[in-house]
Amino acid sequence: MVKPYSIRAFLVQWIAIELVVIAIVAAISVIQLRDDFAFKRLVLTTELSARAAEIRTSLTLLQPVLQLPDDSTHPSFRQIAMGILKTNPYCNSIRLYEAKPGQSELSETISVPSMSAAPEEADLQTIMGAVERQPEGDIVARPLPQFAGHVVFAMKFMNRQTPAAIVAVYDAAKAVQSIHVPENIEYQLRMGNRLIYMANPQDHGFLQKVLPWFSVDLTRTPLHPDDDAQFHSHLEKRVTLGEVLDWRMIVPLSILGLAGLYAFHLLVNQRAALAQAREAEQSVRRQMDSLRHENRLSQALRVNAVGELASGIAHELTQPLTALLSQSQAGLILLEKGEAGNRDGSLKQALAANVREAQRAGKILHRMRDYIVGNDIQPMLQELNPFIVNMVELLRVKLSEQNIEVSMDFATPSPKSVVGAIELEQVIHNLLRNAVDALSECRHDRKRIPIRTFSQDTVNIIEIADNGPGLSDEVLKNLFRPFFTTKENGMGLGLSLCARLLERSGGTLHARNDNGAVFWIVLPGEGMTSPLIFQGSRDSGPTLPVPSPP
């Protein structure tokens, strides 16, 4: 099953792939459109240039006709001009201008109009002044303002020492229409910055201004926009979104990208699952190794603690053994006296005392054996107060030697938690030993170890304090870190191990300063079997629960 965050990542990556696909398709489409546009532009300009070249060639052919004898000049000119008009339907008229003897101004001598409407002589007078000033032998094209879409081609030359000019009126609009400009291309025929004719005007409205990315401007600007003597073609194509984003390319590429992304995620998830399984297996192995190590270390610490308590054990056993000896001696004396010595049941009392003291010695040995061996490690619901009493009894001799007063303020009835008995005894014993060691360095008269048990909210708390020197900030910060110790011969494993042992039962261990060191154990209350969630650092104490003051 794919996790939610994997689905989100998949969607984000799929959207990114779609954007890349759209960008690629758009780029390919734009390149194709540009190539197609360049080809059509080349065809259009080539055809139009060919038509203009025909006019220029016709003017060049008419000039030699004027060199014929006088009687045949004008008829030949007129006849050839009529032939040109028939073969070139875009030419409206051809006129010959010559200067009269003794004059520099040119006036019309011959006019050969076509069947279509042609400008009158008066319409051409506006440009004749420019024709008279143009260089001889050059063919110059000029716009004809009175006739929209028309252009005048003029060639000035010397005819038998007399200035002359041949003028041809060219219907540029008709010529452009004949080359069939595609409807999606706006074609403008210009002379410099002056518009001669425009075919297929495109929409330049609000949408193109506000959303320019809906169109691609493929404008080709003229090389010499200020040169009025040159023709220039200005082509512009507005490309629609459908042309740029071709769904016939987007759909298969999107499907291919989706399939590739799914295969990639499937491979990554499989590899992640295998890695997670290997990690889980290694984690279980590490936990098992750590548990075995902690168990061995816990037993070693218990054995070491019993070795330190050897004198206390001897003292504990001395009392019942001494009582057994004295009661046995008294019993022998009573037996020697016979019935007289046993009239008041003294012998029975002595034997009963022997049994009681023997049982007491057996309990001491049994308690020490369980503590060393650690047989009872299965957590179960148990009262907490007896654990404290047993550990205090084990340390009774050590406490007496150091003149330490232990006060026990227990909750009634005793709080109950699901704990491992031996593990909890080891934690309490370690905390009591640390308190004894801290107080052994103090010189004040009254050394105290107050112990409390109480319930708060859904947890049970065991608090063990002392009125010793307390803990420094540095010690509090590293108190539960393995191998950190303030004792000269300490290993630094006691408190860290205690914290780990409590975690098995869902408990936690914390410390603070309050006129000495204060340690408190937090255990789940009766019916609360889930581990406690620790909030805050152990050295500063948890956020919840906070032990109430005594």
Secondary structure, DSSP 4 states (H G I P E B T S, - for coil): ---HHHHHHHHHHHHHHHHHHHHHHHHHHHHHHHHHHHHHHHHHHHHHHHHHHHHHHHHHHHHHHTTS-HHHHHHHHHHHHHHHHHH-TTEEEEEEEEEPTT--SEEEEEEEE-SS----HHHHHHHHHHHHHSPTT-EEEEE-TTSTTEEEEEEEEEETTEEEEEEEEEEHHHHHHHT---TTEEEEEEETTEEEEEESPPP-SHHHHH-GGGS-B--B--S-TT-TTSEEEEEEEBPPHHHHS-HHHHHHHHHHHHHHHHHHHHHHHHHHHHHHHHHHHHHHHHHHHHHHHHHHHHHHHHHHHHHHTHHHHHHHHHHHHHHHHHHHHHHHHHHHHGGGGGTTSHHHHHHHHHHHHHHHHHHHHHHHHHHHH----S-EEEESHHHHHHHHHHTHHHHHHTTEEEEEE--SSPPEEEE-HHHHHHHHHHHHHHHHHHHHT--SS-EEEEEEEEEETTEEEEEEE--SS---HHHHHHTTSTT---STT--S-HHHHHHHHHHHTT-EEEEEESSSEEEEEEEE-TT--SPPPP-S-TTT--SS--PPP-
